[in-house]
Amino acid sequence: MIGFQFGIKDVIDILLVALILYEMFLLLRRSGATNLFWGILTFVVAWFLVSYVFQLELTGALFDRIISVGAIALIVIFQEEIRSFFYRIGARFSNWHPLSRRTQQDEQCVDQIVMACEHMARTKTGALIVLAGDNELKEYTDSGEFIDAAISAPMIENIFFKNSPLHDGALFIIGNRLHSAACILPVSKQQNIPKNFGLRHRAALGLAEKNSDIIAIVVSEETGKVAVAQDAQIRTVNRDELIHLISEVFSTDEIEGFWKFKTVKSK
C-alpha cells in the first residue's frame, strides 16, 4: 500500500482551487445564476470521481468531452461577466502603481459632481449618473447621445432638468469628461430592493450587478435622497460618503480603491 503524502504544494494547490471556485461563485451570483454554479460544481466533482477515483474509462471519456465543450459554451454565455472579472483584477493592480495620484483637476471633478447631486437633491430632480472610470462600456453608452463635455455642476443639472430631452436615462462620466447622456441601462430583477426605490434605482443596480468596476449615483425625485449602487449593492448615502465614493473613482493612490465601498457605514 502506497503511503499518502501531503506537502506544502498540496496546500497551495487546494487554496488556488478554492480561490478559483470562490471567484466563480461571485461571478455567477452577480449574474443571478447561483444555481448554475452549484450545478457546475456538482458536475465537476462527479467528473473527478469518475475519472480519477473510480477510473471508469468510458464514462470518464464522455465527461471529458462534455467538460471541453461546456467550458467553451460558458465562456460565450458569460463573456461580459468574465471581461468584468479580469477588468477588476487589472483595476486592483493599477491601484498599486506608485505614480498614480489624484490631480487638482480630479478634485474639481469630484466637487462638481457632488455639488450637482446636492442641488438636484434639494429640488428633487431625478438623476442617474454612472461613474465608469476609464471603462467605456460601449454597449450602454452607444444607446445614448454622445456629449464629450467638461464636468460641471450646471451642465449635469441641465441634462437632468425635467424638460430636457436628455433627462431620461443615465449620464455616463468616463475619465474626467461627461461622455454620453440618455443611456439605457439593464434593470435589476432583485426582489429585495426597498419599496421606496424606483426605476432609476433598479437600473443603477442592474448595471452594478453586471459591472463591478463602476458606481451609479441615483437622486430620487420623490424623496430627494441620494443612493449609490456598486458591486450588486445599493444604499442611501450622506454627503460625506458620497464625496468619499466619488473620490475613489478619480483616485488610484490607495490600494483599497473601489473596495472601500463595502466598509463605509451609513450614518
N, C-alpha and C positions, 0 to 999 in steps of 0.2 A: 504493500500500500504506500503510495507516494504521499509524503507529508505536505500539508498546505502551508505555504509561506506567504506572509503578509508584510510588505515593506512600505517605505515612505512613498514609493512610486504608486503603489496601490491606493494610498490615502489621497494623493494628488489626483489620481485618475477618478476616484469616486467624487471628489469635490468638484472637479471640472464637469462631470456628467450632471451633478446636482445643480450647478450653476446654469448649465445649458437648459435643463428642464425647467428651472425657475423662470428664466428669461422667456422661454417659450410659453409658459403659463401666463405671464404678464402680457405678452404679445397677443395671445388669443383672448384673454379676458377683456382687453381694451376693444376687441372686435366683437364682443358679445358671444364668443364661441368657446366658452369654458368646457362645455360638454364634449366638444371636438377634441380638446386637449386630453381629457380622460380617455376618450376612445382611442386616440393615437397612442397614449401611454400603455393602455391595455394590450394593444396590438403589438407594440414593440416588446413588451415583456413576454407575450406569447411567442413571438418570433425568436427571442433569445433562448427560451426554454426548449423550443422545438429544435433549433439549430445547434445549440451549444451544450445543453444539459442532456436531453434525451437523444440528440443526434439522429433525428429522423430525416434521412436524406431527401426523400421525395417531397415530403411536406415542407422541409426547410428550403428546398429549391423553389417551391411555389411561393413561399413567404418572401424569399429574396427578390423575386420578380415584382411582387406587389410593393415591396419597400422601395425599389428603384423607381418604379413608375409613380408611386404615391408621393415620393419626395419632389419630383418634378411638378406634379399636379398642385401640391401645397405651395410651391414657390410661385406658380402662376396665380393661384387664388389669392394668396396673401402678399403679393408683391409690394403693395403700398405699405402694409404694416412692417414688412421686412426692411424696406427702404427707411422707414421712420426709425427702426431699431438701430440700424447702422449709423444713421444721422445722429442719434442720441449718443452713441459711443464716440463719434467724432467731436460732438459738442463738449463732452467731458474732457477729451484730450486737449481741445483748443483752450479750455478754461485754465489749463496748466501752463500755457505758453507764457514765458516771462516778459514778453514785450507787449502783451495785451493789457491795455489800460483804457479807462473811460475818459474821453476828452471833454473839453468845455462845451463843444457842440452837442455832444451826447447829453450832457446835463441840461442844456437848454431844451432839447427834445423832450426829456422827461418832464421838465417844468411845464412845457406847453401842453402835453397830453394830460397831465394831472389838472391843470387849470381848466382845460376844456371839459373834462369829466365833472369837475366841481360846478362849473357854470350850468352844464346840462342837467346835473342832479338837482340844482336849485330850481330850475324851470321845468323839471320833469319832462325833459326832452329825451325820448328813447334813442339809444345808440348802441351799436355793436362794433367794437374796434378790435382787430386782430393784430397782435404784435408777433411777427414771424421771424425776427432776427434777420438772417441772410438767406432764409429758405423762401424761394419764390412761390411755391405751391401753385403752379400754373393751372392745375386742374380747377382751382377755385377762383384765382384772380382773373383768369380769362373769361369767367362768366359775368364779370362786371365791366365798369368803364375805367379805362386807363387814365390816371391823373398825373403822376410824376411831379408832385409839388413839395415844397419845403414844409416841414411840420410846423404848424402854428395853430394856436387855440381858436382864433377866429375862423380859419379855414375848416377845421374839424366841426365847429359848431354850425357853420353854414351848410356843410354837407348833410348834417342830420336835422336841419330845420324842417319842420313838418311839411312845408310847401315845396321843398327842394326835390327835384326829380331823382336825386341820388340818396334820399334818406332811407329808403327801404334796402335791406341787405347789409352786408358787412363792409367796413372800411379796412383795408389791409395797409399796415405800415411795415415796410421792408427796408432794412438798413436804417437810414435816417431820412427816409422820404415817405410821403403819402403816395402809395403805389397805385391803388385802384379802389373804387367805391361801388356800391350797389351789387356786391358779390353774393352769390348764392352758396349757402353752406348746408351740409348734411344735418338732419335733425336727429337728436338722440332719441332712442326708444326706451331709455331707462324708466322704470315705473316708480322709483323712489325719489323723483325730483320734487322739491317742495311745491305746494299748490300755488304759492304766490309768484312762482317763476313762470314767465310766459314763453312765447315762441322764440324770442331773441335768446333767452337763456338756454332753450333746448338746442338752438342752432350753435351757440357758443360751445356747449358741452359736446355736441355731436362732432365738431371739428377737433376738440381737445381729446376725444376718445380715439380719433384716427391719427392724430399728430401730437405726440407728447412733447415736442420741442417748441410749441407755441403757447401763448396765453391769449385769452379772449376776454375783453372787458365789456360788460353789459351795464348800461344805465337804464333803469326801469322807468318807463313813462307813467306808471301808475303810482309807484312809491317814491321815486327819485333816489332809490338806493343803488349803490354800485356793487356789482358782483364780478368775480374773476373765475374763469374756467381754465384749468390746466390739468393735463395728465388724468383725464376721465373723472375729474372732480370739479365742483362749482360751489362757491360760497360767497356770502356777502362780506365785503371788506370795508375798513375805515380808511381815512386819508393816509395815515402813516403806512399801513400795509400796502395800499395802492402804490405809494411812492417807492416802497421797497421792491415790490414785484416788478414794476416798470423799469426801475434802475437795473435790475438783474438782466433784463433783455439787452441793455446798452452797455453793461459792464461785464467783462470777462476776466477781471483781475482777482477773482475769488474762486476757489476750487468748487464750492458748492453750486454756484450758478443758479440755474432754474430749480435745483433740488431743494432750495430753502423754502419753496412754496409750502411744502408739507410741514415745516417746522414753525411757521408763523401762526400764532394763535389769535383768534378773534377776540376783540375786546368788547 
